[in-house]
Amino acid sequence: MKRANAEIIAVGTELLLGQIPNTNAQWISQQLALHGINMFYHSVVGDNLNRVERAFRLAEERSDIIFVTGGLGPTEDDLTREAFQSLSNIEMIEHEPSIKKINNYFAKQQTEMTPNNRKQARVFKGAKVIVNRFGMAPGMIVSANKKIWIFLPGVPREMKQMFTDEVIPYLKEFVSNDDLIKSKIMRFIGIGEAKLEHELREIIEAQHNPTIAPLAQHDGMTIRLTAKGSSEQHVDQMLQETEQQILEKVGSYCYGINNQTMEQTIVDLLRREDIKIASAESLTGGKFMDKLISVPGSSQACRGAIVCYDPQVKMDVLRVSPETIRSKGTVSVECASEMAENVCSLLDANIGISFTGVAGPDAIEGKPVGTVYLGIYADGYKQVEKFTFHGDRETIRERTVLKGFERLFRFIKS
């Protein structure tokens, strides 16, 4: 198949009601983009047999690959199998390894298995069954009416495991052809959309293959490079050459490729340079260090954090001068400077970073909501910057943490 057009159908009334976000569709689309598969439609349908079937029929008319997430559980409102059987007339059978797994689970729990749990082991005859390592219901890849249907659980952890282990290898074979398509994501921080496009204007105007697609996101900018060619080696070479051209222009802002996160990059840089970091956090309440220590191996770089939300804690624990707080206030250059230096000393780190400011809803010490001071201290070097962020309380805190990563990234690389 020369061009594989895909769509995602998420089944679940809880998604329509906004009780949970449809993160599965976002994640699947990101993975498909990396493999050059066109994603044309996302849809969400509630737990109603007729509506699910209509959604399936529409997808069959317009797409080559249809991903369906959710509706594979044991309850009456899990209707994905029934809707697809009505569409395809493919027989359902009980998958012996799956029912054995379900029986073993209930035996270990020393609880009786109810009859409806057997439903989770039902698969379509002739389907490629995808093992669920984290849950009960298996996934399936089914060919019907010259279309490929991929059924996955709605639980993100289960879905991602199946997609990574089985779906991606299958799709690589399915879409293989003379025009291999491959994508790469470059991630940037500290540079806005207008400046990025200005710096890359000549490259973007001359683009043909690979194509270059800048995109602004909440945590920075991304550029998706997509190339097609006769072999994987040829495609990789084109992507590498274009990536290098971009790095020569704006490489100082690039922190990662594909799924690399900012916090992973920071931890890698700290470990590579054998640098230990500590944070003093007022308005961020530990959010900065929390993101850092979510990265495996961060214990080699992160000393810890002091959450000093109250002025008394700043004085008693972090040893900020009472005179500084009395004369300059807690939201000030001077307070941020002492916070960064003192946490560096108290926790025996090489770098101290501090956050103090006004997240809202009210002004503090005459400073308006959104006022933020960010301090960095390292071996006598001191830097405090003032920022003004807009948005609600949580948005201001998140932007403060992101700005901390940006400034730390630039500081370590300088």
Summary of the structure (lengths in Angstrom):
residues: 414
radius of gyration: 26.1
end to end distance: 48.0
largest distance: 79.1
contacts: 1374
relative contact order: 0.08
helix: 44%
strand: 26%
